[in-house]
Amino acid sequence: MLFLKGNALSDETLELAGIKRSKNLISSLPDDADNLFVVLSARQLKPDIVIVSRVSEEANQSKLALAGANHVIMPDKIGGDYMAALLTVPDLIHFLGALDWWRDEISPNVEEISLSEIPREYQNKTLAEIQLRNKTGCNVIGYQDENKKQIINPDANHSLSTRGKLIVLGSSASIQKLNKMFQLD
């Protein structure tokens, strides 16, 4: 495991860690003010980096976003929501917890497919024309259009933009068929 020992609040440490070559940064320090400082520094050093930051206090979420964090995550809230869901919809939570692409051939998996990356013969078509379920066994459970509008369980006749994304559910084997069909391997 590679690591760099240093103070993440220091621009020099961020530069030694290779921030100028990085696409992404996760700032998960325990103190919101420290995360805010890292986000500000990272955004200044690499304006196009995608930043995910941890936050403890709900009141600080907007400050981290304003400082430049693309995503602000509150782990304690997520954990609390997860525990409550285990009591209210346990079978759903166990099913979602089984979405592991690394387990075995029958484990369910969820994949995100950028339609701009698929072969031209499948672009600017409807789901009915692509016949994804028939050819691969994958189910399309969501679609995100070029404006980031999300559609759950899109209609088979919905026109798909090349700047959109499909969210598909399938076994590891069906996901492999999908990747082969769309030449994504």
Secondary structure by P-SEA (a helix, b strand, c coil): ccccccccccaaaaaaaccccccccccccccaaaaaaaaaaaaaacccbbbbbbbccccaaaaaaaacccccccaaaaaaaaaaaaaccaaaaaaaaaccccccccbbbbbbbccccccccccccccccccccccccccccccccccccccccccccbbbbccbbbbbbbcaaaaaaaaaaaccc
